[in-house]
Structure formats: C-alpha cells, structure tokens
C-alpha cells in the first residue's frame, strides 16, 4: 500500500460529520490524521463515509422473481412465501446477493438463516462464506424456532455453537421471534453474549398479530399455531408459548433486553415497549420498506427517537424488498420525517448496526488505527453538509464507490 491522502466536501467518521475534511494515511494503512481540507486539495464531491452496516437481511431468500405479495400482514406474507415454494437458490444467487449488498455500500451485514429449521448448519456457513467472498464482514444468525422441550434442544443443536467461519464473519444462534419460540429457547439462543461475539438480533412485534398472539392467544398467528398443532396430537402450543402484552414485554420479563440485543421491526410496538427498548439500551433494527410492503405501515421511528433509542437499518430479504440498497431505507425514513436531522440516518446506516457487531467489524475512523474501507457517494457539493446529506437521502440511486486506499482515488 502507498501512503495517501483524500479530501471530501463532507466526511462521516462514524461519529462526526465534518465539512471539507481531509484524511492522511501511511504505507501500512494506518490513519495518521483527520484535518480540515486545504485549498490545494482536490475535493471529492458529496460524502466520504465509513461503510454501511445492513443490520437485517436474509440472503437465502434471494430467489429471482422479486417480493412475494404483501399488504395483508406478516402471517399472510409468510403463507405466500411458503406457497411460492421456491426451493433451493439457483447457482450463483447467494454470491450475487452478497456482492449486490457490498456494491450498495455495505461493509458489513447481519443476516438471518433458516439453517437450524432445515437442520442444515452448513447452510449458515455457506452464507457466511458468500459474505466473506464478497468482502463483507458480519454475522449469520442461525434462527431457532420451537416450543416443545425436545424441539428446543434439537434446534439449538442444529444451529451449532457460535463460530467464526471466515475473517470477520461469524455464525451464531438466535431465536426467530417471541411468537415462534418457547421462553427457554429465547433465553438459550439470545442469551449467548460475550466479548468479541456479535450480538443476537431477533424479529419482534412486526405486526399486530404478534401482540394478539402473545397477549390473548388470538389472531392469525394463533390460527397458524393451531394448524401446525393439528398435525401433532398432544402438542399444547398455547401452554408452551410465553405470555405477555408484546414481544418486547416478554423479552424484558425474561431479562433479555439489553445493549447486546437487536430487535428487528418493532412496527407494532406500543409506547410502553418503546420505553422498555430505550431504557434497556437495545437497538431497534428498522426495515421500513419491508414493513410498508408486508404490513402497510412504518415503524414508530419518531417515538424511538424521542426516547433516544439506538437505531440501525436493514433491508430485510428480497422476498419483501426490491433490492439490498440500505440507502433507500434511510431515504424512506428521511422522507417520512423531514424535520429530523439527516445525520440521524447516517448514524443508523453505519454506527447503529456496527454497535451490534462489535467494533472490529465496521470501525469508526480513529487516528492511529487501520483505515477501514471508505465509501464515496458523489452528490452535488452544497455549502452546508446537512443540505448535502438531504440531497443524498432524496431517494435517488446515487452511485457508490469504494475508495482505493492505495491511490487516494475512487474506483
Ligand atoms: Zn427478517
């Protein structure tokens, strides 16, 4: 590597938004300094940033044909997904999806895999290998689903232990959702925390049906469980499921809410649940395009922001979103909440998800530390960097380029 220097109209370090800033690094790739740009610096237009972290995806659902029909809620969507019966992914689809995520500006990704449900731990490892091959860091969360004690043990065994499959890419067990897991499974799968181990993420309160099931054993999820139970005589699903007013409340009761947990969706979360999420320091992982497609509504972002909750963004799968472009998720929220400081979305695009992975996966810029890959989003150079951010979040498919550290030029 050659020593180099780059300057941009706006620089997002992962922690601060700087106007007309420059970076200098040495031949070992160590960041030497961050300074104001000098008059002689060729200024990259738009934003130079640490990479995005897509905090929720399902690369296994990258079948051709686009999203399955939505709009009638998550239970109907799950049934439609099952009815499509897409089967295994075509050759190259997994690698193509991982490469698309990287090309869209993601440095790291938090994926969810059905490997435990399929009793095929190698499926999660294959996703992790595809991520590594695409240059992504992150974690594949092997989802466990089950209510009966034997089922719980089998799912945990099928998910396998936390493991590092490639440099910077992990596989770890998680629970699918409070509506599909016994309390014991939630505890065992989500409670695995430790230094260096990426946090667990779990689907939570995506739909009013989640709350109806957990609170009253009613609604479409109750019909879904009853249908499965009809195939297994003596399976007392209602007694095996946790009971609480919501998924957030159940996880709180179980002592699982905390900074090492990401709660995916929260579309139907009530104010009391937003209080719980913020007080615990858990991260809300928002997938607004998927929510709009499946449930027809957006997550309660303003309530989360008012409480100072941590936010991350995810695309969800290609079965409920048109692509793996995380910037489009932020653009949708910026459009829905035009009064919110656009730096909030920049933080959610990057640092929010990075906090769930641990600092090594997608680090902020730090003088004296290795320079991480930098993402350049060319956009009109505007006098105020926040106006420039608003332009980047206008929904346009702005190009993404990874800065080549060796030459200090975009490639
Ligand atoms: Zn999901």
Boltz pocket constraint, residues with backbone or C-beta under 6 A from the ligand:
constraints:
  - pocket:
      binder: B
      contacts: [[A, 56], [A, 57], [A, 58], [A, 112], [A, 203], [A, 264], [A, 316], [A, 317]]
      max_distance: 6.0
